[in-house]
Amino acid sequence: MANVIRNMNFKPIIEKIEYVREREPQPNDKINMRVWDEMKVERLRSDAVKVILQRNIEPEPKTIFSVKVALGIECLINTEEFDKLDDAVEYFKNSQISRVLASTVSSIISSLTLHSQIGAMVTAPVVQFPQ
């Protein structure tokens, strides 16, 4: 299954950015910022797919801000190898594409949150799927 991706020359494209400013935190509030990723794979044509990674950040309790950033990469595939996959999403979760998407999303989130109450939020440049 190592030859599913035919061409490693890809560039992330922004699919969605959503920034919602929540209420101001109260003094001594304890806030837990939950961070998780979601991935989907869409077949564009017989020899191409779009892989979309969305990083979600939600505070508990709802204070400061919540953020969703989704990036996509269109890549050429070897159709025969791709069709043999049991689960395309699982394959791409462990691919070079997920590493490119996660590091780019991390950079975008840092920029978006730079001027927030807590300063730049630096999330890990690796995928973070819920268990």
Contacts in CASP RR format, 6 or more apart in sequence:
PFRMAT RR
TARGET T0000
AUTHOR 0000-0000-0000
METHOD contacts of the structure
MODEL  1
MANVIRNMNFKPIIEKIEYVREREPQPNDKINMRVWDEMKVERLRSDAVK
VILQRNIEPEPKTIFSVKVALGIECLINTEEFDKLDDAVEYFKNSQISRV
LASTVSSIISSLTLHSQIGAMVTAPVVQFPQ
1 81 0 8 1.000
1 84 0 8 1.000
1 85 0 8 1.000
1 91 0 8 1.000
3 78 0 8 1.000
3 81 0 8 1.000
4 77 0 8 1.000
4 78 0 8 1.000
4 81 0 8 1.000
4 82 0 8 1.000
4 85 0 8 1.000
4 91 0 8 1.000
4 95 0 8 1.000
5 75 0 8 1.000
5 76 0 8 1.000
5 77 0 8 1.000
5 78 0 8 1.000
5 95 0 8 1.000
5 96 0 8 1.000
5 97 0 8 1.000
6 47 0 8 1.000
6 75 0 8 1.000
6 76 0 8 1.000
6 77 0 8 1.000
6 78 0 8 1.000
7 75 0 8 1.000
7 76 0 8 1.000
8 96 0 8 1.000
10 73 0 8 1.000
10 74 0 8 1.000
10 75 0 8 1.000
10 97 0 8 1.000
10 100 0 8 1.000
11 73 0 8 1.000
12 71 0 8 1.000
12 72 0 8 1.000
12 73 0 8 1.000
12 100 0 8 1.000
12 101 0 8 1.000
12 104 0 8 1.000
13 71 0 8 1.000
13 72 0 8 1.000
13 73 0 8 1.000
13 74 0 8 1.000
14 69 0 8 1.000
14 70 0 8 1.000
14 71 0 8 1.000
14 72 0 8 1.000
14 108 0 8 1.000
15 52 0 8 1.000
15 54 0 8 1.000
15 70 0 8 1.000
15 71 0 8 1.000
15 72 0 8 1.000
16 54 0 8 1.000
16 68 0 8 1.000
16 69 0 8 1.000
16 70 0 8 1.000
17 68 0 8 1.000
17 69 0 8 1.000
17 70 0 8 1.000
17 108 0 8 1.000
17 112 0 8 1.000
18 66 0 8 1.000
18 67 0 8 1.000
18 68 0 8 1.000
18 69 0 8 1.000
19 65 0 8 1.000
19 66 0 8 1.000
19 67 0 8 1.000
19 112 0 8 1.000
20 65 0 8 1.000
20 66 0 8 1.000
20 67 0 8 1.000
21 64 0 8 1.000
21 65 0 8 1.000
22 59 0 8 1.000
22 62 0 8 1.000
22 63 0 8 1.000
22 64 0 8 1.000
22 65 0 8 1.000
22 66 0 8 1.000
23 62 0 8 1.000
23 63 0 8 1.000
24 63 0 8 1.000
24 64 0 8 1.000
24 117 0 8 1.000
25 31 0 8 1.000
25 63 0 8 1.000
25 64 0 8 1.000
25 117 0 8 1.000
26 63 0 8 1.000
29 61 0 8 1.000
29 63 0 8 1.000
31 59 0 8 1.000
31 60 0 8 1.000
31 61 0 8 1.000
31 63 0 8 1.000
31 64 0 8 1.000
32 59 0 8 1.000
32 60 0 8 1.000
33 57 0 8 1.000
33 58 0 8 1.000
33 59 0 8 1.000
33 60 0 8 1.000
33 121 0 8 1.000
34 56 0 8 1.000
34 57 0 8 1.000
34 58 0 8 1.000
34 59 0 8 1.000
34 60 0 8 1.000
35 55 0 8 1.000
35 56 0 8 1.000
35 57 0 8 1.000
35 123 0 8 1.000
35 124 0 8 1.000
35 128 0 8 1.000
36 55 0 8 1.000
36 56 0 8 1.000
36 128 0 8 1.000
36 129 0 8 1.000
36 130 0 8 1.000
37 53 0 8 1.000
37 54 0 8 1.000
37 55 0 8 1.000
37 56 0 8 1.000
37 102 0 8 1.000
37 105 0 8 1.000
37 127 0 8 1.000
37 128 0 8 1.000
37 129 0 8 1.000
38 53 0 8 1.000
38 54 0 8 1.000
38 56 0 8 1.000
38 129 0 8 1.000
39 51 0 8 1.000
39 52 0 8 1.000
39 53 0 8 1.000
39 54 0 8 1.000
39 89 0 8 1.000
39 92 0 8 1.000
39 93 0 8 1.000
39 98 0 8 1.000
39 127 0 8 1.000
39 129 0 8 1.000
40 51 0 8 1.000
40 52 0 8 1.000
40 89 0 8 1.000
41 49 0 8 1.000
41 50 0 8 1.000
41 51 0 8 1.000
41 52 0 8 1.000
41 88 0 8 1.000
41 89 0 8 1.000
41 92 0 8 1.000
42 49 0 8 1.000
42 50 0 8 1.000
42 52 0 8 1.000
43 49 0 8 1.000
44 50 0 8 1.000
44 74 0 8 1.000
46 79 0 8 1.000
47 76 0 8 1.000
47 77 0 8 1.000
47 79 0 8 1.000
48 74 0 8 1.000
48 75 0 8 1.000
48 76 0 8 1.000
48 77 0 8 1.000
49 74 0 8 1.000
49 75 0 8 1.000
49 77 0 8 1.000
49 82 0 8 1.000
49 88 0 8 1.000
50 72 0 8 1.000
50 73 0 8 1.000
50 74 0 8 1.000
50 75 0 8 1.000
51 72 0 8 1.000
51 73 0 8 1.000
51 75 0 8 1.000
51 92 0 8 1.000
51 97 0 8 1.000
51 98 0 8 1.000
51 101 0 8 1.000
52 70 0 8 1.000
52 71 0 8 1.000
52 72 0 8 1.000
53 70 0 8 1.000
53 71 0 8 1.000
53 72 0 8 1.000
53 98 0 8 1.000
53 101 0 8 1.000
53 102 0 8 1.000
53 105 0 8 1.000
53 127 0 8 1.000
54 68 0 8 1.000
54 69 0 8 1.000
54 70 0 8 1.000
54 71 0 8 1.000
55 67 0 8 1.000
55 68 0 8 1.000
55 69 0 8 1.000
55 70 0 8 1.000
55 102 0 8 1.000
55 105 0 8 1.000
55 106 0 8 1.000
55 109 0 8 1.000
55 123 0 8 1.000
55 128 0 8 1.000
56 66 0 8 1.000
56 67 0 8 1.000
56 68 0 8 1.000
57 65 0 8 1.000
57 66 0 8 1.000
57 67 0 8 1.000
57 68 0 8 1.000
57 109 0 8 1.000
57 121 0 8 1.000
57 123 0 8 1.000
58 66 0 8 1.000
59 65 0 8 1.000
59 66 0 8 1.000
64 116 0 8 1.000
64 117 0 8 1.000
64 118 0 8 1.000
65 113 0 8 1.000
65 116 0 8 1.000
67 109 0 8 1.000
67 112 0 8 1.000
67 113 0 8 1.000
67 121 0 8 1.000
69 105 0 8 1.000
69 108 0 8 1.000
69 109 0 8 1.000
69 112 0 8 1.000
71 101 0 8 1.000
71 104 0 8 1.000
71 105 0 8 1.000
71 108 0 8 1.000
72 101 0 8 1.000
73 97 0 8 1.000
73 100 0 8 1.000
73 101 0 8 1.000
75 97 0 8 1.000
82 88 0 8 1.000
85 91 0 8 1.000
92 98 0 8 1.000
93 127 0 8 1.000
93 129 0 8 1.000
98 127 0 8 1.000
99 125 0 8 1.000
99 126 0 8 1.000
99 127 0 8 1.000
101 127 0 8 1.000
102 124 0 8 1.000
102 125 0 8 1.000
102 126 0 8 1.000
102 127 0 8 1.000
102 128 0 8 1.000
103 125 0 8 1.000
103 126 0 8 1.000
105 123 0 8 1.000
106 122 0 8 1.000
106 123 0 8 1.000
106 124 0 8 1.000
106 125 0 8 1.000
107 125 0 8 1.000
109 121 0 8 1.000
109 122 0 8 1.000
109 123 0 8 1.000
110 120 0 8 1.000
110 121 0 8 1.000
110 122 0 8 1.000
110 123 0 8 1.000
111 120 0 8 1.000
113 119 0 8 1.000
113 120 0 8 1.000
113 121 0 8 1.000
114 120 0 8 1.000
END
